[in-house]
């Protein structure tokens, strides 16, 4: 694939086609995919469950997403090594949806988001994701990390809270009021799990810390239960009613069942009522999900490109993610996107192609069918500890800290604004305001780069002295709406009663509609004051813009010249023609 072609191409199964062709797929590469798929599958099992719980739904719905989306995306998308499934970034969007509209609302929003992602792919919008500034992405991911961490305090401390308020400040208030009633055995299990997660790498086993940490937590919870201190687990916290009416504690060991997304309800939920208000909520949520899914998926693909030297197809990846989010909810799978940590694990484990992603999905499916009873023993405090680590990693604190220490004040303002708005309001507002604010600050910086310089006394540029009453100026920088009025305003003030002006446009690379309007306004001013204006040294784009606008010099008060030297010649000629001949009376006599 040629340089940057990955930003424009679109075809289904792009990554699979490319990876099977170059180099040719054989037994050695299949072995690498199998080992990588098994490794990342084992990592994905606890993460998928924990993230589903964080979104407010039973853990099996996270596993269903890892199975369906984890299988569909690699086989239809544009990134060779991406692993799709539930991710921490979605928690701040999905949790409020579940609170207001239940599981059915979440699944419907996911399907709509899938269609939006497919539309974005068809419109070739994948390339525009690279224009989102880093302070914006770091700001909203940092804000999401804070929200996720706060949501885990309830399970980490064993607080008896049925539901948390929607708004962040209210959540914090309710949690603080309940902290004195924490459950010490639960806190002990959570802290030990957290300790294993943080220190496991020192053993140098190469095994990801998720599984050993959860096993240690489960053993501790079982021992405490023997001594009469019951700790909340997946098994005693979640209950599922099967199609035949049987109630299952924890995770049912059955295949994902295909049903209409709007027909699924959790125990205690009322059936979904379709209304205009509901439709508005779903469209708003779907747009937020699609935007975040696109950003996270393509950022993940960029990270993987850097790790492997390969190139992803941005639009093909959006297509694969869209198809996965359309299909998965029909099997109970919650919203999914590419997960950076799991995808990086996939690469490090030796993945060779998207086949590794499909193998990962099959490993999760096998775990549901064979290990569901054991998974029910996992403590809720251990799952909360795992999500706190996920939130910390997601925050990319080292990058945020570096940005605050080394970046201009404008970038810091954008970062702080996005982070605060994500925490206090929601991610859609944060990203929208962040991009607008970043754009305005960028335009301000660009406008400040445009300079007007008086070169009348510059002997290096002007080989001869200007005629009496003439001045020469040079504009350097983009002449667009944010800068043009200031530049020509300054020029008007500096030339109140000039016989003529030479204006060099050599440094003007861009002239937009706003710049053109300001220029035409200055030309009209010169005509009113009988000031001759000679413009010279046009770059291609400004010259093209002038031609398209129909501009033509009248050769009476407004002239053009190809070079500065030619402009000087025109100025001297007009100066001589305006000088009274010897023996003639001047108009002043």
N, C-alpha and C positions, 0 to 999 in steps of 0.2 A: 504494500500500500504506500502511495506517495506521501510526502510530507504534508500534514494537515488534511489529507483526504479523509481521515477517520472522523473529521468533524462534519462532513457533508454526506457520507455514504449512508445508504439504508437498504438492508435486505434481511429477511428473517433468517435466523440461525447463522449469522455472519461469523461469529466467533468459532462455532463448531466447524464450519466449512474451512475456515482458514487454518485452524489447528490440526485438522485431520490431513490436510494437504501438505503442510510445510512445517516440519519434515514429515514424511510418510508415517502414518500411525501403525505401530507394531506392538508386539508382546511386551517389550521393555517399557514403552510408554504407558501401556495399559496397566502394568504393575505399579508404576508411579502414581497413576490416577487412583487405583484401588487403595493404596496405602494412604494417600493424601485424603481421599474421601472418607475413609474410616476414621482417621485422626480428627478431621474437622467435624465429622458427624458426632463424635463423642463430646467434642467441645460445644456443639450447637444444642445438644439435648437440654442441659440445665439452663442455658441462656434463653432458649425459646420459651421454656416454662416460666422462668423468672420474669421475662418481659411481658408475657401474657398476663401474669398476675399483676404486674405494675400497671397495665392498661385497664385493670378492673374486671378481667374475665378469667375463667378457669384455665389452668396451665395447658390442657390438651389442645386448646385452640391455637396456642403458639406453636405446638408441635405439628399441628395440621398445616400451618403456614409454612413451616420449615420443610415439610414433605412436599407439598404441592408447588409452592413458589420455588423451593430449592431444586425441584426437578424441571419445571417449565422454563425458568429464566436462563440457566446455562445452555439449554438446548435450543433456545430461540433468540437469545440476546447477542450483544456485540462485544462483551468482555470475556476473555478466555478463562480467567481465574476467579471471577466474582462468585461469592456465595451469598445467596439471598435467603431472607427469613425476617422474623421480627427484629427490629432494632430499637435501641434506646431513644433515638431521636423522635420516634413517633409517640412516645408516652404522653407528652404534653398535649398532643392533639387528640389521641384516642381516648384517654381517660375521661375528659369532659363529655365526649360523645356517648360513652357507655353510661355515664351518670345520667344523662338527659334522655337518651333514646335506646339504651340497652344494647345487647349484642347485635340485634337485627339492624339497628341504626349504624353501628360500626361496620358491619359487613356490606350494607348498601353503599355507604360512603366509600368503602374500599373499591367496590365495583365501578362506581362513577369515576374515582380517581384513576383506575386502570384505563378507562376510555379516554380520559384527558391525557394520560401519558402516551397512548397510541396516537392521539391527535397531534401532540407535540412532536412525535417522531415523524409523522407524515408531513408536517409543516417544516421539518428539518430545523427544529429549534435547539437541538442538542449542543450546537456550537456556542450558543449564547450563555450557557452556564459558566463558561470560563471568564465572563465579564463581571461576575459577582465578586466584589472586593473581599480580600481576606479579613479585614476588620468586621465585616458583616457576618461571614461564616463563623469566625471565632466568637463573635458576640452571641449569636443565637445558639451555637452549640454549648457555649459556657452557661448560658441561661437555662438551657434544657437540662444540663448536668445538675445544676442547683435544684431545679424542680424535682428531678428524679431522686436525688439524694434525700430531699425533705420527705418525699412520699414513702421512703423506706423506713423512716424513724418509727412509724407505727408498728411494723412487724419486727423491727430490730429490738425494740424495747418491750414488745408484748403488750402494747396498749390496747385496751378494750374500746375500740372506736368502730362503730358500724360503717360510717361513711364520712369522708372528709369534704369540707365545702369546696366549691368550684374555684374561688379566688385564692390566690397564694397567701395573701396577708391573713385571711380567715383560716386557712389551713394551719399556718404557723401558730395562730392564737389557740386553736383547738388542741394542737399537739402539746403546746407548752402547758396548758391547763391539765392535760392528762399525764404529763411526765412524772409527777409524784406517785402515781399508781403503777409504775413500771413493774414488770415481772422479772425478778432477778434470775431465775433459771434460763429464761429466754434470752436475757441480756448476755449471760455467760456463753450460751451456744453461739450467739451472733458474734461476740468478740473473738472467740476461739476460731470460728470460721474465717473471720476477717484476718486474724493473725496468720493462719495457714496460707491464705490467699496472698498476703504480702511477703511472706518469708520462704515460700516453697521453692522459689527459684534458686535459693542458696544451696539446695541439695544437688543441683546440677543433673537432675534426672532427665531433663528434656520433656517431661510430661507436663502438659498445661495444668495450672493449679486448681482449675475449677472442680475437677472430679475428686481429687484427694481432699480438698477443703469441704466439699459437700458430704463426703463419706465420713470425715471426722465429725462434722456437725451432726449427722444422723446418728452416729454411735453415741455421742454425748447426750442427745435428746432421748435416746432409748434408755441409757443408763439412768438419767434423771427421772424418767418415767417409772423405772423400777423402784426408785426411792420416794415415789409419791408426788413428784413435781412434774406435772404434765406440760409438755411444750407443744405449741401449735405446729402441726405438720400439714403437708398437702393433703394427706388422707383424711384428717379430721377437720380440715378447713373448707374443702370443696366436695360437693356431692353432685352426681350426674344421674339423671333419669333416662334410661335407654328406651328405645322404641317400644319394647314389650312391657314397659312399666317398671322394670327392675331398677333399683337405686344402687349406684356404685359409688363408693367412697374413693376420692382421689381421682385417678386417671383411668378411664375405661380402656381395657385392652382389646379394642375393636378398630377396624379400619375406618377412616373418615367416611362418613355417610353423605351422599349427595342430596342436598335439599335446597329449596329456594332460600336465599339469604334472609328475606323478610319474614320467613316463618320460624326462624330460630329464636328462642327466648331462654333466658336463664331462670332457674328456680326463683320464684318470687316476682319475676317481671311480668308486667301486663302486656298483652298483645299490642303490636305496633299499630298506631293510628296514623294513616296518611292524611296530611293536611298541607296547606300552602306554606305555613310556618315551618313544618317539617321539611318540605322540599327546599326551602331557602337555606335551612341549616345544613342539609345534606350537600347542596351545591357548594356552599362556603367551605365546609369541612373537606369535601372532595378536592377542591382547588388547593387548599393548604397541604393536603396529603400528597397530591401530585407534585407540587412544587418542591416539597421537602424530599420526596422520593427521587425526583430527578436530580436535585442537587447532591444528595448523599450517594446515589448510584454512580453518577459521573465523577464525583470527587474520588470515590473508591476506585473507579476504573483508572483515573489519572495516577493514583498512588501505586496501583498494580503495574501500570506501564513503566513507572520509574523503577520498580523492583525487578522487572523482567526484561525491559528493553523492547517489549511488544507494543503495538498500537491497537487501541479499542476503536470500535465504531460507535460514536456517541448516539446517533439516532437509532441504530440497531439495538443498542442497550436500552434505550427508552421504550422501544417496541417490545422487547422481551419482558421488561419490568411491567409494562402495561398489560400484556397478555396474562402474566402471572397473577396480577391483582384482580383481573376480571374472573379468572378461573377459580382461584383459591377460595374465595368466600362461598362458593357453591358447595364446598366441602368443609366449611367451618373455619377456614384459615383466615387469620386476621391480616391486616395490612403488612406488606413486606417490601423490603428494598435490599440493595447490596449492603452487606455488613463489612466494614473495613477490617475489624480485628479478625473475624472468621476468614475473610478472603486472604489476609496476610498470612494467617496460619496455613491456609491451603497452599500458598506458594512455598512457604518454608518447609512444608511436609513433602514437597516434590511433585506437585500437580503438573500435569503435562497438557491438559486440555479441559474443556467444559465437562467432560465425562466425570471428572473428580467431583464436580458439583452435584451431578445426578447420583453418584454413589453416596455422597453425604446425605441426600434425601432418603435413599433407601435404608441407610443405617438408622436414621431417626424413625422411619416406619417400622423397622425390625425391633427397635427399642420399645415402641408402643405395644407391639404384639407380644413381646416376651418379658419386658422389664417393668410393665406398668405397676404391678403390686409393690415392687421395690422402690420405685420412684415416689410412691405415696408416703414413704417414711421420711422424705427430705423435709427438714424443718423450715418453717416460714422465715425464721430469723436468719438462717443460712442463705436462703434465697435473697433476702434483703441485703445481707453483707456482700453477696456476689454483685448485686446491682449497684451498690455504692462504689465498688471498684470499677464497674463498667462506666458509671457516671464520671468518676475521676479521670479515667483514660479518655473518655469522650471530651472532657473539658479542654484537653490539650493545654494544660496549665503552663507548660514551659514555653509554648508558642505565644500564649496570651501575655505572659510575663515579659517575654522578649519584645513583643509589640509595644507594650506600655513603656518599657525602658528606652527603646530606640526610635520609635516612630514619631512623625510630626503630630502636633496637637490635634489636627483634623482627624487623623486615623484613630487616635485615642477616644475622641468624642464619639465617632461612629461606633466603635467597639462598645463603649460604656452604654450608649443609647440602645443598641441592639440587645445587649445582655439584660439591661433593666426592663425593657419592654417585654422581652420573652418571659421573664420571671413574673412581672406584675400583671401583664395582660395576656398576650398569646404570640405565637411565633409568626403568624401572618402579618400582624401589625408590626412586629419587630423587623422582619425582612423588608416589608414595604417601606417603612420609615427609614430603615438603615440604608437601603439602596438610593432612595431619594436624597437623603442627607449626604451620602457619599458622593452622589452625582453633583449636588450643589457645591460642595466643598471642592470637588475636582474642577468644576467650571470656574470657581473663584480663583483657584491656583493657576489655571490655564489663562484666565483673563489677566492676571497679574504678570504673566510672562510676556504679554504683548506690550512693546515699548515704542514710544515715539521719541526719536532723537533728532536734534538740530545738527545738521552736518554742514551748515553754511560756511564754517571756518575750517572744515576738515580738508586739509591739502592732499591727503592721501587719496580721498575719493573724488575731490574736485580739483582738476589740474589747473584751472584758471579761476580768477576771482569772479564772483557773481556780479551781474549788472546791478546798478544802484536800485534799491527798492525791492530786490528779490531775496528770497530765502529758500534754502533747500532742507528737506526733512526726509528721514527714512523710518518706515514702520517695520518692526521686526516681531514676528509672532503671529498666531492665528487671529484673523480678523473676523470674529464671530460676535453674535448678539451681546454677549456678556462683556466684551472688550471694546467693540467698535464705537459706541456712544462716548465712552471715556476718551478714547484716542482722538476722535475728531473734535470732541469738545475742547480738549487741550490744544489741538491744532488751531482751532478758531480763536482761542484766547491768545495764543502766541503770535498770531498774524492779524492784528486788528486793522492795519492800514498798509498792506503790502501791495506793491505794483504787480508782483507775481510770485508764484510758489512752485518749486519743483518737488514732487512727491515720489520718492523711490519706494516701490512695492516689492523690492527684491527679497525681503525676509518674510513676506506674507505667503504662507503655504496654503491657507484655507480662507475662503471668503464665503460666508453663508448669507442667507436672506437678510438677517439682521445687519450684518456688515455691509451688504449692498445698499440697504436702506439708509444707513448712516453715511455712506460715501456719497450717495445721490443728494442727501440733505446738505452735505458740505459743498458739493458742486453748485447747488442752488444758491448757497450763501455767497460763494465766490462770484457768481453772476450778478447778484444784487449789489455787491460791493465793488464791481468792476475789477476784480482781482484775477489775473491770468493764472491758470492752473495747468501745469504740465506733468502728467503721470508717466512713470517709466518703470522698466525692469519688472514686468509682470511675470509671475510664475504661471504654470499651465492651468491649475485649477481656478484661481481667481479670474484669469483671462477667459476661461470657458464659461464661468458664471456670468461675467459681464456680457459676453456674446449672447448667451441664452436669454438674458434680460432685455436684449435689444438696445443696449447702450451704444451710442455713437458720439464721439467728440464733435462739437460744433465748429472746431477750428477757429473760433472767434475769441471765446474766453476759456475754452477747455481743449487741451491738446494731449496727445500721447506720443511717446518716443520709445524706440526699442531699447536704448541704453541711456545711462546717465550722461555720457558725453554728448549724445544726440540732443538730450534735453537741454544741456548747456548751450548748444548751438541755437536751438529754437528760442531760448531765453534772450540771447544776445541779439538775435534777429529782430525780435519784438521790441527790445529795448531801443535799438537803433531806429526802427520805424516810428517809435513814439517820440524820438528826440527831434526838436525843431531844427530845420536846415538853416545854415548861415544866410542872413539877408531876409529871412522870413520872420514874420511876427508870430510869436507864440500866442496861444489862446489867452494867456494871462496878461498880454500887453494891452 
